[in-house]
Amino acid sequence: MLLEISGGRSRSASGPEGARLLELLDRSEEGRNVAELGVGTNDKARLTGVTLEDEKICGTIHVAFGSNDTFGGAVAAGVHLDAVVLRPELYADDRLIVSGGSVSA
């Protein structure tokens, strides 16, 4: 899936499940808000099926959409959807940050 994020919001999602993701997020006015974006840097973390560990696996990324008010943000969207990407390509301002499990410096 390819996600385009701009201005703190998901702008588009393409790929096999892109339309389904946007359908879920659009159930709330603030559902497309990017609540979290993290890069996994823990080389001891393992894939367990528990998001709190999975999102820390070195070379992964994790992105969450919707509410962030429960941990210091200002958005109460009524939805919070987390996703962990195991072999991501993450770009920020056209700069490659993470690729295929490796974090760029």
N, C-alpha and C positions, 0 to 999 in steps of 0.2 A: 504494500500500500504506500502511496505517496501522499504525504500531508503537506499542505502549504499553510504556514502560520505567519500572520502579519498583524502588527498592532495588538499583540496579546490574544488573538482569536484565531481559531481554525477557519481558514478561508475556503479550502477545498480538500477533498479526499478522493483519490482515484485508486483504481485497482478493484479486485474482486469483492472486497467488503467495504469499499469507500462509501457507497450510497447508504448502506446499513448503518455505518458509524454516524454519518450526518443525520440520518433519520432519528437515531437515539438522542443525539445532542440537541437537535432542534425541537425536542419536546419541551424544552425550557428556554425562555428568552435569553438567559445567560449561559446556556449549555455549551456554547462554543468557546467560552473563556478558557484560556490556558491557565489552569490552577497550579500545575507543577511541571517542571522540565528538569530532569536530572541525568547525569552521566555516571554510570557505574564504574567505580574505581577500586572495588574491594576484590583482590585476587583470591581471597578465602571464601567468598560467597559462592554458593552453589544453587542450581536450579532445583527448587523444592516445591513449587506450586504456591508458595506463600509470598505474596507480592512484596512484603516488607524486606525479604531477603533477595528475591529474584531481581528487584530493581537496583540492587547494589553490585551485581555481577560485573566484573571488570570488562569493559568494552561494550556493555549494553547501554541503551537509553531507556528512560521511562518518561512518559508524558501522561498527564491527567487533565481532564477537561471538566468544567463545571464549577462547583463550589470550592472556595478556599477559605471561607470564613471560620472554619473550625480550627485552623492553624495560623491565624493572624492576618488573613486576607480580608477583603471587603465584599466578596461576591458570595451570595447565598442563592444558588441556582436551583436547588432542589434535586440536583443530580451531581454525582462525582464518578467519573469513569477513568480508571487507570489502565494503562497499556504498557507492557514491557516488550521491547524489541531486542531480540537476541543478536542479530547481525545487521545493525543499522548503518545507514549513512546519514549523518547529521551535519547540515551546513548552517552556519550563522553568517549573515551578510556575505554570502558567496564564499565563505572560508570553510573548508572541510575540517570538522572537529573530531568526528568519530567515523571510522570506516572498517567494516568487516571484523569487528572485535578489537580494533586498535584505537587508542585515544591519541590524537595529535597534540603535540605540545604547542 
